[in-house]
Amino acid sequence: MSGGRGSGSRRGAAVIATALAAVLLAGCATTESAPIEHGHGLTAALSSVPKREVGKTPQMRLAGGLIPPTNRWFSGLVFDQPQPVFPLPLSFALTDTGFSFGVPVVHSGADTITGGMQPDLTVDAGAASSRIVAYDEASVTIDELDASGKPIGSVVIAEGSPLVSFTAKHDVTLRLPRPLTRSGDTWSAKVQDSHYGLVTNGDVQKDGGAVALKKGQSAVWFAAPSAGSLDRVAALADPLVSTSVKHSTSDKTVETAISYRNSVKSDTAFVAMPHQKAGLDHSVNCDLGKYPSIYGQLSLCSGTTLTWASPHITPDDSLPIDRLSAKQKDALKAQVAKDADASPDLPTDTYFGGKGLYRLANLLDLATQLGDDDSAATVKRQLSSALEKWTDPKGCASRKTECFVYDPEVRGMVGLEASFGADEFNDHHFHYGYFLYAASVAAAHDPKLARKIAPVINLLAADLATSGASKSFPVRRTFDAYAGHSWASGYSPFADGNNQESSSEAVSAWNGLALWAGVTKNESLKSEAEWMLSSEAASAKAYWTDFDASAQVYQGYQHSIVPLNWGGKRDYATWFSAEPNAKLSILLLPMSPVSGYLGGDPKRIEKNLEQAAPNGYDVTLGDYLIMYAAMAGDERKAQALKDAEALPENRIDNGDSRSYLLAWIMTR
């Protein structure tokens, strides 16, 4: 099966550029007496790990020199057979001879909100094939190729843009199976409830059935918003060229600014999603109308830059044990001793193995805070030994598990054994977030260990969060700045676009990354990680756990959470279980110290728990449901503590322990 946790079954000699080394390995990190060596950093680390293709690399429609764009909203255009993609407010697909697009028709059913590919308009460019020739933060450029492989013209689409731009590479006639009618300087077509326009400096045939373009000329199609003006959008419909992003972090907020550049460097049109509108910068004008979408109404704005703020989430790796009573500390200390002595053998795959490391890291922190030196020493030995094994650069040269290689074809780190499709680049942030978290805790306790594990841990960080020019890793592999969240499927071989299930593990990944950046004194990476952490948490609440149920898009949908979000649909489902307890738990685990973002509204917590645990918590992943319940007020917290104490041992997840479960509840 393809895919993984959020993308399929359950989850689902390169030289690094100087700019990448500067971003990930800026400065020298010190802990107590000795520095964590950076030196040549990633260049040296990459040269030391084996180079190997672990999974079968699919066919790629990609220009030479581009790093394969796995885990993107547009990955379905690149790998294997072309799939539809969803650059809201549009849907878009490649055809045998060109492309088609349209505003999705949204339907809200009891368990699914759909808004799939809507091919309202089709453009026949006479193409024989296509190739992605450029991409950036939110846009992708596609060359339509003739039978000899030469480009006919370039198509540019972008997240948030209602425009589809085509620029001719040589003289070409684009045929339009659905003819357009003239309205002043704009050509238009009405398809069901959607209205589309065309602006071009080429020649449109009198019947509106074709557009003749000379080399360098362009045609720009656009969707008009409801209760909006076709002419106002037409005035903004210059060919889109590219996008870029800037981000910043302050004590209270993180800010995202996505700039849209067109051919004349003037104002253009873009839409704001619900999670953006809450913190939209006052300078952004969004009075051009609305579009429907599976995520709620999209507001059409004008300008050059979409800027919004989200609440800042502070990275955290430690529960505040100091606030507990002496009696509570004694009870926890006794439980920590039991859990330290009874730690199970660590799994050998990258997902469950990472969770096992995470469990040990939390036990180490608890034992240290509680003054249990014996338990701390026991857990530290286990954690250090396991991390040393996993981060041995040459480990995969002599064994088949608990080690990492570099895939030179797809350009990234892959662990052996690669569980849940990680060899297809599914879910890397879910998996590697646990390693980053555990490495951060261990490194803070042991500078010597920190120096030893840093090269491979830095490579895992680079796999997820490279920023700037690199020949070895993509920029922020999984994180989508426009959507404010990650995508989990590597190759996205789905007609509904890319998807993500475990929003909470995505948040946990950026928490781990920020903690590692803090340990290694990498302020640039730390700021970037906190931006991703805060953005992911805001989108997780906006679309997975705490959406505004009164919004029109949720009328007819009969649940208070959406466990699985796609580009073209939203499902009350998971990849791994049909049980309602799993559908909520997957949005909660691993309930790290940073997971307080899930709280805030006791009534919503209770509502979310109604379907998930109607008969109590003796269910799979029930420990996380109990932790979540503890955030619903003092009375609920007291009951949660009793429920946690009574929970059967086999209901405690392998990334959790009874010690941590109790400590989480006590410290709410």
C-alpha positions in Angstrom: 0.0 0.0 0.0 1.2 3.5 -0.7 1.1 6.4 1.7 1.1 6.6 5.5 -0.2 8.2 8.7 -1.9 11.0 6.9 -1.0 9.7 3.5 -1.7 6.0 3.0 -1.7 2.7 5.0 -1.3 4.0 8.5 0.9 7.0 7.9 1.4 6.8 6.3 27.9 11.9 -2.7 25.9 15.1 -2.3 27.5 18.3 -1.2 25.4 20.8 0.9 25.3 24.4 -0.2 27.1 26.9 1.9 23.9 28.8 2.4 22.2 25.7 3.9 25.1 25.1 6.3 24.9 28.7 7.4 21.2 28.4 8.2 21.2 25.0 10.0 24.6 25.2 11.6 25.1 28.9 12.4 27.6 29.4 15.2 28.9 27.0 17.8 26.6 25.4 20.3 27.9 25.0 23.9 26.6 23.0 26.8 28.5 23.3 30.0 32.2 22.7 29.1 32.5 21.6 25.5 31.1 22.8 22.2 28.9 20.7 19.9 31.2 20.6 16.8 29.7 22.3 13.8 32.8 22.8 11.6 31.9 21.6 8.1 28.6 20.5 9.5 26.2 19.0 7.0 28.8 18.7 4.3 30.8 16.3 6.4 27.7 14.6 7.8 26.3 13.9 4.3 29.7 12.5 3.1 29.7 10.0 6.0 26.2 8.4 5.6 25.5 5.7 3.0 23.8 6.9 -0.2 21.0 4.6 -1.2 17.5 4.5 -2.8 15.4 2.7 -0.3 12.0 2.9 -2.0 11.2 2.8 -5.7 11.4 6.3 -7.1 8.4 7.1 -9.3 8.6 8.7 -12.7 9.1 12.5 -12.3 8.0 15.2 -14.7 10.6 17.6 -13.5 13.2 19.8 -15.1 16.9 19.0 -14.4 18.4 20.8 -11.5 15.2 20.9 -9.4 15.0 19.0 -6.2 12.0 16.6 -6.2 9.1 18.5 -4.5 7.8 15.8 -2.2 5.0 16.6 0.3 3.7 19.6 -1.6 0.2 20.6 -2.5 1.2 20.1 -6.1 3.2 16.9 -5.8 0.5 15.1 -7.7 1.5 17.0 -10.8 5.1 15.7 -10.6 5.1 12.0 -9.7 3.7 9.1 -11.7 0.4 9.8 -13.5 -0.7 13.5 -13.1 -3.3 14.0 -10.4 -5.6 17.0 -9.7 -4.3 19.7 -7.3 -6.1 22.4 -5.3 -4.6 25.8 -5.4 -7.6 27.4 -3.7 -9.9 28.9 -4.8 -9.3 26.7 -7.8 -8.9 23.1 -8.7 -6.5 22.3 -11.5 -5.4 19.3 -13.6 -3.2 18.5 -16.5 -4.9 16.9 -19.5 -3.4 15.0 -22.5 -3.1 18.2 -24.5 -3.2 21.0 -22.0 -5.0 21.7 -18.7 -8.3 22.3 -17.1 -9.5 24.2 -14.0 -12.5 25.4 -12.1 -13.9 26.4 -8.7 -14.8 23.3 -6.8 -18.4 22.6 -6.0 -18.6 22.1 -2.2 -21.0 19.5 -0.7 -21.2 18.9 3.0 -22.3 15.3 4.0 -22.6 13.7 7.3 -19.0 12.3 7.3 -17.3 14.1 4.4 -17.0 17.6 3.0 -16.2 17.3 -0.7 -14.9 19.8 -3.2 -13.0 17.8 -5.8 -11.7 18.6 -9.3 -14.1 20.8 -11.2 -13.0 21.0 -14.9 -15.2 23.9 -15.9 -12.8 25.3 -18.4 -10.3 23.3 -20.5 -7.5 24.7 -22.6 -6.0 22.6 -25.5 -2.5 23.7 -26.1 -1.7 20.9 -28.5 0.8 19.5 -25.9 2.1 16.0 -25.9 3.5 16.1 -22.3 4.3 18.5 -19.5 7.2 19.2 -17.1 7.5 21.2 -13.9 10.2 23.8 -14.5 10.0 25.9 -11.3 8.3 26.1 -8.0 8.6 28.2 -4.8 6.6 28.8 -1.6 3.1 28.9 -3.1 3.5 28.7 -6.9 4.4 26.2 -9.6 5.4 26.7 -13.2 4.6 24.0 -15.7 5.9 23.8 -19.3 3.5 22.4 -21.9 5.7 20.4 -24.3 5.3 19.4 -28.0 6.0 16.0 -29.4 9.7 16.7 -29.6 9.9 17.8 -26.0 10.2 21.6 -26.8 8.2 24.0 -24.7 5.0 25.4 -26.2 4.3 27.7 -23.2 4.4 28.0 -19.4 1.5 27.7 -17.1 1.7 29.3 -13.6 -0.7 28.5 -10.8 -0.4 29.4 -7.1 -2.1 28.7 -3.8 -4.5 31.6 -3.0 -4.5 32.9 -6.5 -7.7 32.8 -8.7 -5.5 33.2 -11.8 -4.2 30.6 -14.3 -1.5 32.3 -16.4 -0.2 31.0 -19.7 2.8 32.6 -21.5 3.7 31.4 -25.0 7.3 30.2 -25.7 6.6 30.4 -29.4 3.5 31.2 -31.6 0.7 29.0 -30.5 -3.1 28.7 -30.8 -4.9 27.6 -27.6 -8.2 26.0 -28.3 -11.1 26.4 -25.9 -13.8 23.6 -26.1 -16.1 26.0 -24.1 -16.3 29.2 -26.1 -16.0 32.6 -24.3 -18.2 35.7 -25.0 -16.8 39.2 -25.1 -17.6 41.8 -22.4 -15.6 44.9 -23.1 -11.9 44.1 -22.9 -12.7 40.8 -21.0 -13.8 37.5 -22.4 -16.0 35.4 -20.0 -18.0 32.2 -19.5 -20.6 31.2 -17.0 -20.5 27.6 -15.9 -23.2 26.5 -13.5 -22.7 28.9 -10.5 -19.2 30.0 -11.4 -18.2 32.9 -13.6 -14.8 32.9 -15.4 -12.9 35.6 -17.3 -10.0 35.8 -19.7 -7.6 38.7 -20.2 -5.0 38.4 -23.0 -2.7 40.5 -25.2 -3.2 37.9 -27.9 -6.0 37.5 -30.4 -9.3 35.8 -29.5 -11.3 34.4 -32.3 -14.6 36.0 -32.9 -16.5 32.9 -31.7 -14.4 32.9 -28.5 -13.2 29.3 -29.2 -9.5 29.9 -29.5 -6.7 32.3 -28.5 -3.7 33.0 -30.8 -0.6 34.0 -29.0 2.7 35.1 -30.4 6.0 34.3 -28.5 6.0 36.2 -25.2 2.2 36.9 -25.2 0.0 35.7 -22.5 -3.5 34.6 -21.6 -4.7 34.8 -18.0 -7.9 33.1 -17.0 -9.5 33.8 -13.6 -12.5 32.9 -11.5 -14.8 35.7 -10.5 -16.0 35.7 -6.8 -19.6 35.6 -5.9 -21.1 39.0 -5.3 -18.0 40.4 -6.9 -17.1 42.2 -10.1 -15.6 40.5 -13.1 -14.0 43.7 -14.2 -12.3 44.4 -10.9 -10.6 41.1 -11.0 -9.8 41.5 -14.7 -7.9 44.7 -13.8 -5.7 42.6 -11.5 -5.1 39.7 -14.0 -1.6 40.3 -15.2 0.4 37.0 -15.6 1.6 35.6 -12.3 5.3 34.9 -12.2 6.3 33.7 -8.7 5.7 33.9 -4.9 7.9 34.4 -1.9 7.5 34.2 1.9 8.8 36.1 4.8 8.2 35.2 8.5 8.9 36.8 11.8 8.5 35.8 15.4 7.7 38.0 18.5 6.8 37.2 22.1 3.1 37.2 21.3 2.7 36.3 17.6 4.3 34.9 14.5 3.7 36.7 11.2 3.6 35.2 7.7 3.8 37.4 4.6 3.3 35.8 1.2 4.1 38.0 -1.8 2.7 37.4 -5.2 4.8 38.8 -8.1 3.2 39.3 -11.5 4.8 40.3 -14.9 4.3 44.0 -14.3 5.1 44.0 -10.6 1.8 45.5 -9.7 -1.2 44.6 -7.5 -2.8 41.2 -8.1 -5.6 39.2 -6.5 -5.4 36.5 -3.8 -7.7 34.9 -1.3 -7.5 34.7 2.5 -8.4 31.4 4.2 -10.3 31.3 7.5 -7.2 30.8 9.6 -5.6 33.8 7.9 -8.6 36.2 8.3 -8.5 36.0 12.1 -5.1 37.7 12.1 -5.1 39.5 8.8 -2.9 42.6 8.6 -5.0 45.8 8.4 -3.2 46.8 5.2 -4.7 43.9 3.3 -7.9 44.9 1.4 -10.3 41.9 1.0 -13.5 43.5 -0.4 -13.6 41.9 -3.8 -16.0 39.1 -2.9 -16.1 35.4 -1.8 -15.4 31.9 -3.0 -16.7 28.7 -1.6 -14.2 26.1 -0.4 -14.1 22.9 1.7 -12.3 25.0 4.4 -14.9 27.7 4.5 -15.5 31.0 2.7 -12.4 32.5 1.0 -12.2 36.3 0.9 -10.8 37.8 -2.3 -8.1 40.5 -1.6 -6.0 42.8 -3.7 -2.4 43.9 -3.3 1.0 42.3 -3.6 1.3 40.6 -0.2 -1.0 38.5 2.0 0.1 39.1 5.6 -1.4 37.6 8.8 -0.4 36.8 12.4 -1.0 33.7 14.6 -0.5 33.3 18.3 3.0 32.5 19.3 3.6 29.0 20.8 6.7 28.6 23.0 8.6 25.4 22.5 8.6 23.1 25.5 10.1 19.8 26.6 9.3 19.7 30.3 6.2 19.6 32.5 6.1 22.1 35.4 6.6 19.5 38.2 7.6 22.2 40.7 4.0 23.3 41.0 2.9 20.0 42.4 2.4 19.1 46.1 4.9 16.9 48.0 2.3 14.1 48.0 1.9 14.3 44.2 5.6 14.3 43.7 6.0 11.2 45.9 3.3 9.4 43.9 5.0 10.3 40.6 8.4 9.4 41.9 7.2 5.9 42.8 5.6 5.5 39.3 8.7 6.8 37.5 10.8 4.2 39.3 8.4 1.4 38.1 8.4 2.7 34.5 12.1 3.1 34.4 12.7 -0.5 35.5 10.0 -1.8 33.1 10.9 0.0 29.9 10.1 -2.3 27.0 12.6 -3.1 24.2 12.7 -0.2 21.7 11.1 -0.8 18.3 13.4 -0.7 15.3 11.4 1.2 12.7 11.5 5.0 12.3 8.0 5.7 13.6 7.6 3.5 16.7 11.3 3.6 17.3 11.1 7.4 17.5 8.2 7.3 19.8 10.1 4.9 22.1 12.9 7.5 22.3 10.4 10.2 23.0 8.9 8.1 25.9 12.4 7.7 27.4 13.1 11.5 27.0 10.0 12.4 29.0 10.9 9.8 31.7 14.4 11.2 32.0 13.0 14.7 32.5 10.5 13.5 35.1 13.1 11.5 37.0 15.5 14.5 37.0 12.9 17.0 38.2 11.8 14.6 41.0 15.4 13.9 42.2 15.3 10.2 41.4 18.9 9.8 40.4 18.8 6.1 40.0 15.9 6.1 37.6 17.4 9.1 35.7 20.6 7.1 35.3 18.8 4.0 34.1 16.7 5.9 31.6 19.7 8.1 30.4 21.7 4.9 29.7 18.8 3.5 27.6 18.2 6.8 25.7 21.9 7.5 25.1 22.6 4.0 23.8 19.6 4.1 21.5 20.4 7.5 20.1 24.0 6.6 19.5 22.9 3.6 17.6 20.4 5.5 15.5 22.8 8.3 14.7 25.9 6.2 13.9 26.6 7.6 10.4 27.8 4.3 9.1 25.1 2.2 10.9 23.3 1.3 7.7 26.5 -0.1 6.2 26.3 -3.1 8.5 22.7 -3.4 9.6 19.1 -3.1 8.2 17.4 -1.3 11.1 18.0 1.7 13.4 20.0 3.8 11.0 19.7 6.4 8.3 20.8 6.7 4.7 20.6 9.6 2.2 18.5 9.1 -0.9 20.4 10.9 -3.7 17.5 10.6 -6.2 14.7 12.1 -4.1 17.2 14.1 -1.9 16.5 13.3 1.7 17.2 11.2 4.7 15.4 7.8 5.0 15.5 5.5 8.0 15.9 1.8 8.0 13.4 0.2 8.6 11.2 2.8 7.0 7.8 2.3 8.4 4.4 3.6 7.0 5.8 4.6 3.6 8.6 6.8 5.0 10.8 5.3 2.1 8.3 7.1 -0.2 8.8 10.3 1.8 5.6 10.0 3.7 5.3 11.4 7.2 9.0 12.4 7.7 8.0 15.2 10.1 5.9 12.8 12.2 8.8 10.4 12.5 11.7 12.7 12.8 10.0 15.1 15.2 10.3 12.4 17.9 14.0 12.0 17.2 14.6 15.7 17.4 12.7 16.0 20.7 14.5 13.0 22.3 17.9 14.3 21.0 17.2 17.7 22.5 16.4 16.3 26.0 19.4 13.9 25.9 21.8 16.6 24.6 20.8 18.9 27.4 21.8 16.2 29.9 25.0 15.1 28.2 27.3 17.4 26.2 29.5 14.6 25.1 26.5 12.7 23.7 25.3 15.9 22.0 28.5 16.2 20.0 28.3 12.6 18.9 24.7 12.6 17.7 24.7 16.1 16.3 25.8 15.3 12.7 22.9 12.8 11.9 20.3 14.8 14.0 21.3 17.9 12.0 20.6 15.9 8.8 17.2 15.0 10.0 16.5 18.6 10.8 17.8 19.5 7.3 15.5 17.0 5.7 12.5 18.8 7.3 13.5 22.4 7.5 16.2 23.5 5.1 15.8 27.2 4.4 17.7 28.8 1.4 19.7 27.4 -1.5 20.6 23.7 -1.3 21.5 21.0 -3.7 20.8 18.3 -1.1 17.4 19.0 0.5 14.2 20.9 -0.5 13.1 24.0 1.3 10.9 23.0 4.3 9.9 19.6 2.8 6.5 19.2 4.4 5.4 22.7 5.6 3.0 24.8 3.5 3.3 28.4 4.4 0.1 29.4 2.7 -2.0 26.7 4.3 -0.2 27.1 7.6 0.2 23.4 8.0 2.1 20.4 6.6 1.3 17.8 4.0 2.1 14.2 4.8 2.1 12.2 1.5 5.4 12.2 -0.2 4.3 11.6 -3.8 0.6 12.4 -3.4 -0.8 9.8 -5.8 -4.4 10.8 -5.1 -7.2 12.5 -7.0 -8.1 14.6 -3.9 -4.6 16.1 -3.7 -2.3 15.8 -0.7 -3.4 15.2 2.8 -2.6 15.3 6.5 -4.1 13.3 9.4 -2.1 13.8 12.6 -2.0 17.5 13.0 -0.8 17.1 16.5 2.3 15.1 15.5 3.1 17.9 13.0 3.0 20.4 15.8 5.2 18.1 17.8 7.7 17.9 14.9 8.2 21.7 14.9 8.4 21.7 18.7 11.2 19.1 18.5 13.0 21.1 15.8 12.8 24.3 17.8 14.2 22.5 20.9 17.1 21.1 18.9 17.8 24.5 17.5 17.8 25.9 21.0 20.2 23.2 22.2 22.6 23.9 19.3 22.3 27.7 19.7 21.0 28.1 16.2 18.8 31.2 16.5 17.9 31.4 12.8 16.6 27.8 12.8 14.9 28.3 16.2 12.9 31.3 14.9 11.9 29.4 11.8 10.8 26.4 13.8 8.8 28.5 16.2 7.0 30.1 13.2 6.1 26.7 11.9 5.1 25.4 15.3 2.8 28.3 15.9 1.4 28.3 12.4 0.7 24.6 12.5 -1.0 24.8 15.9 -3.3 27.6 14.6 -4.3 25.7 11.5 -4.7 22.5 13.5 -7.3 24.2 15.7 -8.9 26.0 12.7 -9.4 22.9 10.5 -9.0 19.8 12.6 -10.2 20.2 16.2 -11.8 23.6 16.9 -13.3 24.9 13.6 -16.3 27.2 13.7 -19.1 24.7 13.5 -21.7 27.5 12.7 -19.9 28.3 9.4 -22.0 27.3 6.3 -19.5 24.7 5.1 -20.2 22.6 8.2 -24.0 22.5 7.8 -24.8 18.9 7.2 -21.4 17.6 8.6 -22.2 15.7 11.8 -19.0 15.8 13.7 -17.0 18.3 15.7 -13.6 17.3 14.4 -12.1 16.5 11.0 -9.4 13.8 11.4 -8.2 13.8 7.8 -7.9 16.9 5.6 -7.1 16.9 1.9 -6.8 19.4 -0.8 -10.1 18.4 -2.3 -12.1 16.8 0.6 -12.3 16.5 4.4 -13.0 13.2 6.0 -14.3 11.9 9.4 -11.8 9.0 8.9 -8.3 7.9 9.6 -5.9 5.7 7.6 -5.6 3.2 10.4 -8.9 2.8 12.2 -12.6 3.3 11.9 -13.0 3.7 15.7 -14.1 7.2 16.9 -11.6 7.1 19.7 -8.8 6.8 17.1 -10.3 9.7 15.1 -9.8 12.1 18.0 -6.6 10.6 19.5 -4.7 11.0 16.2 -5.2 14.8 16.6 -3.9 14.7 20.2 -0.9 12.4 20.4 1.8 12.6 21.7 0.4 15.2 24.1 3.9 16.7 24.6 4.5 19.6 27.0 3.7 22.0 24.1 0.2 20.5 23.5 -1.5 23.0 25.8 -2.5 24.7 22.5 -5.3 22.1 22.3 -7.1 23.6 25.3 -8.8 26.9 25.7 -12.5 25.9 25.3 -13.8 23.4 27.8 -17.1 23.0 26.0 -15.4 22.2 22.8 -13.2 19.6 24.5 -16.3 18.0 26.0 -18.0 18.1 22.6 -15.1 16.5 20.8 -15.0 13.7 23.5 -18.7 12.9 23.2 -18.3 10.8 20.1 -14.7 9.6 20.8 -15.3 8.1 24.3 -19.0 7.5 25.0 -18.2 4.4 27.0 -15.0 5.5 28.8 -11.3 5.4 28.0 -10.6 1.6 28.0 -10.0 2.0 24.2 -7.0 2.2 21.9 -5.1 5.5 22.5 -7.4 6.1 25.5 -4.5 7.6 27.5 -4.5 10.6 25.1 -8.2 11.1 25.5 -7.8 11.2 29.2 -5.1 13.9 28.9 -7.3 15.9 26.7 -10.2 15.6 29.1 -8.0 17.0 31.9 -8.0 20.4 30.0 -11.7 20.8 30.4 -11.6 22.3 33.9 -10.8 21.3 37.5 -13.7 18.8 37.9 -12.7 17.1 34.7 -9.1 17.1 35.8 -9.9 15.3 39.0 -11.8 12.6 37.2 -9.1 12.3 34.6 -6.6 11.5 37.3 -8.8 8.7 38.6 -9.3 7.4 35.0 -5.6 7.5 34.4 -4.8 5.6 37.5 -7.4 2.9 36.6 -6.4 2.6 32.9 -5.2 -0.8 32.0 -1.5 -1.0 31.1 -2.2 -2.2 27.6 -4.1 1.0 26.9 -1.0 3.2 27.4 0.6 4.0 24.1 4.2 3.0 23.4 5.1 6.7 23.2 3.6 7.3 26.6 4.1 6.0 30.2 1.8 6.0 33.2 4.3 8.4 34.8 4.0 10.9 32.1 0.2 10.4 31.8 -0.2 11.2 35.5 2.2 14.1 35.4 0.5 15.7 32.5 -2.9 15.6 34.3 -1.4 16.8 37.6 0.3 19.8 36.0 -2.8 21.1 34.1 
